[in-house]
Amino acid sequence: MTKISVEVPQHILDDLQVHIGTDRKFVSLSDAIRAALRKLLDSLDEIDKRHGRGAELPGDIKPDSSLSRLD
């Protein structure tokens, strides 16, 4: 699994800690963050569907032509 590093405000980590533990919803902080990312991606996919956009795979992403100009 790829490891990433992100900065997260302390109050968000404090809120997450309430849900992490052996008798709680998530077993670890990593587990909670992965679940949150999956839920976010599902939501974004649903938004894309409603707007008629297909979900693109990383290899299928086309660069925005407006970003390639150096004005």
C-alpha positions in Angstrom: 0.0 0.0 0.0 1.2 3.5 -0.8 2.0 5.7 2.1 1.1 9.4 2.1 1.6 12.3 4.4 -1.0 15.0 5.0 -1.5 17.8 7.4 -4.8 17.6 9.3 -6.2 20.1 11.8 -6.1 18.8 15.4 -9.8 19.2 15.9 -10.5 16.8 13.1 -8.1 14.2 14.5 -9.8 14.7 17.9 -13.2 14.0 16.3 -11.9 10.9 14.6 -10.3 9.5 17.8 -13.8 9.1 19.3 -14.5 6.5 16.6 -11.2 4.6 16.8 -10.6 1.6 19.1 -11.2 -2.1 19.6 -14.9 -1.6 20.5 -15.5 1.2 18.0 -16.2 1.6 14.3 -12.6 1.8 13.2 -9.6 -0.2 14.4 -7.0 2.5 13.5 -6.6 6.0 12.2 -5.5 4.7 8.8 -8.7 2.5 8.6 -10.9 5.6 9.4 -9.1 7.7 6.8 -9.3 5.0 4.1 -13.1 4.6 4.8 -13.6 8.4 4.6 -11.7 8.6 1.3 -13.8 5.7 -0.2 -17.0 7.5 0.9 -15.7 10.7 -0.7 -14.9 9.0 -3.9 -18.3 7.3 -4.1 -19.9 10.8 -3.6 -17.8 12.3 -6.3 -18.6 9.5 -8.7 -22.3 10.1 -8.0 -22.0 13.8 -8.6 -20.1 13.0 -11.9 -22.9 10.7 -13.0 -25.6 13.4 -12.3 -23.6 15.8 -14.4 -23.1 13.4 -17.3 -19.4 12.9 -16.7 -17.9 9.5 -16.8 -15.4 8.3 -14.2 -12.0 8.4 -15.7 -9.2 6.2 -14.8 -5.8 7.8 -14.1 -4.4 6.7 -17.5 -7.5 8.1 -19.3 -7.2 11.7 -17.9 -6.8 14.2 -20.7 -4.8 17.4 -19.8 -6.8 20.6 -19.9 -5.7 22.4 -23.0 -6.0 25.8 -21.2 -3.4 24.7 -18.7 -0.8 23.9 -21.4 -0.6 27.5 -22.6 2.1 29.7 -21.2 0.7 33.2 -21.4 
